[in-house]
């Protein structure tokens, strides 16, 4: 089951981590290089081996990556240390984060978490993001907008994304990503939302 840490731990142990790019997402690098965001405290949900978290930390963000697969946390911590990076990684179930990090972060960074959880938990995911962000905090996201059946990754349409988030967030940007990695061309949308 995708909602257990054992499921994801097994994927890491088997090396079946096809979602892992081995690098930060190109769309995040473009955003960081534009210097359009003021650095602040950032949570990376479902941070995996930590490449996105490390990229944000290298641009001055105070980053904590969260994953509930112990192997992911161990590997991300090792990669960060090898790179002399300040990003921290904690083993947590993201749905427990509001208890510990209520209104703590300026940013939530989303890449391959929303598509990995059971689609029935998406409304709860939105609630988590809302509760761990400070007032007027921002969600910076890459959404997997494919239309293939099944998952993970579970696809979502741009219209569905708006429906999930529009009650609590101002949708500043939601657009197709031009510089996806080749395997994901035409299947990703970049979202930038601000808590209302």
C-alpha positions in Angstrom: 0.0 0.0 0.0 1.3 3.4 -1.0 0.3 4.9 2.4 2.8 2.7 4.4 6.5 3.5 4.9 7.2 -0.2 4.3 6.0 0.0 0.7 8.4 2.9 -0.1 11.3 1.4 2.0 11.0 -1.7 -0.1 11.2 0.3 -3.3 14.5 1.9 -2.1 15.9 -1.5 -1.1 15.0 -3.0 -4.4 16.3 0.0 -6.3 12.9 0.5 -8.1 12.9 4.2 -7.6 12.1 5.3 -11.2 10.7 8.7 -9.9 14.2 9.6 -8.8 15.9 11.8 -11.4 19.3 11.7 -9.7 19.3 15.5 -9.7 17.1 18.4 -8.8 14.1 19.0 -11.2 15.2 21.4 -14.0 12.1 23.6 -13.4 13.2 24.2 -9.8 16.7 25.0 -10.9 15.4 27.5 -13.4 13.2 29.1 -10.6 16.2 29.3 -8.2 18.5 30.8 -10.9 15.9 33.5 -11.5 16.2 34.7 -7.9 12.5 35.5 -7.8 12.0 33.9 -4.4 13.2 35.3 -1.2 15.0 32.6 0.8 13.1 31.3 3.9 12.2 28.2 5.7 11.1 25.5 3.3 9.6 22.0 3.7 10.2 19.4 1.0 7.4 16.8 1.2 8.3 13.2 0.2 11.9 14.4 -0.3 13.4 11.1 -1.4 17.1 11.2 -1.9 17.0 15.0 -1.3 18.1 16.5 -4.6 15.4 19.2 -4.7 15.9 20.0 -1.0 19.7 20.3 -1.5 19.2 22.6 -4.5 17.0 25.0 -2.4 19.5 24.9 0.5 22.3 25.8 -1.9 20.4 28.9 -2.8 20.1 30.0 0.8 16.8 28.4 1.9 16.6 26.8 5.4 15.4 23.4 4.3 13.9 20.3 6.0 13.1 17.3 3.8 10.5 14.9 5.0 10.1 11.2 4.0 8.9 8.2 5.8 11.2 5.7 4.1 14.3 5.3 6.4 16.5 4.5 3.4 15.5 7.8 1.7 16.4 9.8 4.8 19.7 8.0 5.2 20.7 8.5 1.6 19.6 12.1 1.4 21.5 12.9 4.6 24.6 11.3 3.2 24.3 13.2 -0.1 23.8 16.5 1.7 26.8 15.9 3.9 29.0 14.9 0.9 28.0 18.2 -0.8 28.6 20.3 2.4 24.9 21.2 2.3 22.8 22.5 5.2 19.6 20.7 4.3 18.2 18.5 7.1 16.1 15.3 6.6 13.6 13.9 9.0 11.7 10.6 9.0 8.1 11.7 9.2 4.7 10.8 7.8 3.7 14.1 6.1 0.2 13.8 7.5 1.6 14.2 11.1 3.6 17.4 10.3 1.0 20.0 11.5 1.4 18.6 15.0 5.1 19.5 15.0 5.4 22.3 12.4 2.2 24.3 12.6 2.6 27.6 10.7 6.4 27.0 10.6 7.4 27.3 6.9 7.5 30.1 4.4 7.5 27.5 1.5 6.4 24.0 0.9 8.2 22.3 -2.1 6.2 19.6 -3.8 7.6 17.3 -6.5 6.8 13.6 -6.3 4.7 13.5 -3.1 1.2 14.5 -4.3 1.4 11.9 -7.1 2.5 9.2 -4.8 -0.1 9.4 -2.1 -3.5 7.7 -2.4 -5.7 10.1 -4.4 -8.3 9.8 -1.7 -5.8 11.6 0.6 -5.4 14.6 -1.6 -7.7 16.9 0.3 -5.9 15.9 3.5 -2.6 16.8 1.7 -3.9 20.3 1.0 -4.9 20.7 4.6 -1.3 19.7 5.7 0.3 22.2 3.4 -2.1 24.9 4.6 -1.4 24.2 8.2 2.4 24.0 8.1 2.7 27.2 6.1 3.0 30.6 7.8 0.3 33.1 6.8 0.8 34.1 3.1 3.1 31.2 2.8 3.7 29.6 -0.7 3.5 26.2 -2.3 6.1 25.7 -5.1 5.1 22.5 -7.0 5.7 20.3 -9.9 2.6 18.2 -10.5 2.5 15.0 -12.5 -0.3 15.7 -14.9 -0.3 12.5 -16.9 -3.6 10.7 -17.7 -2.5 7.1 -17.5 -4.6 4.8 -15.3 -3.4 3.5 -12.0 -0.3 4.5 -10.1 1.8 5.6 -8.4 2.4 8.0 -9.9 -1.2 8.9 -9.8 -1.9 11.6 -12.4 -4.1 14.7 -11.9 -5.4 17.3 -14.4 -4.7 21.0 -14.0 -8.5 21.5 -13.5 -8.4 19.0 -10.6 -5.4 20.8 -9.1 -7.3 24.1 -9.1 -10.3 22.4 -7.5 -8.2 21.0 -4.7 -6.3 24.2 -3.9 -8.4 27.2 -4.9 -10.4 27.5 -1.6 -7.3 28.1 0.4 -4.7 29.4 -2.0 -4.3 32.1 -4.6 -3.2 30.4 -7.8 -0.3 32.6 -9.0 0.8 30.2 -11.7 -0.2 26.8 -13.0 1.3 26.1 -16.4 2.9 23.3 -18.4 6.7 22.8 -17.8 8.8 23.3 -20.9 12.1 22.0 -19.5 11.0 18.6 -18.1 13.4 15.7 -18.3 12.8 13.8 -21.5 10.8 11.0 -19.9 8.3 13.5 -18.5 7.9 15.9 -21.4 4.3 17.1 -21.6 3.4 15.4 -18.3 4.3 18.1 -15.7 2.8 21.4 -14.6 4.5 24.0 -12.5 2.4 25.5 -9.7 3.0 28.5 -7.5 0.3 29.1 -5.0 0.0 31.6 -2.1 -2.0 30.9 1.1 -5.0 33.2 1.2 
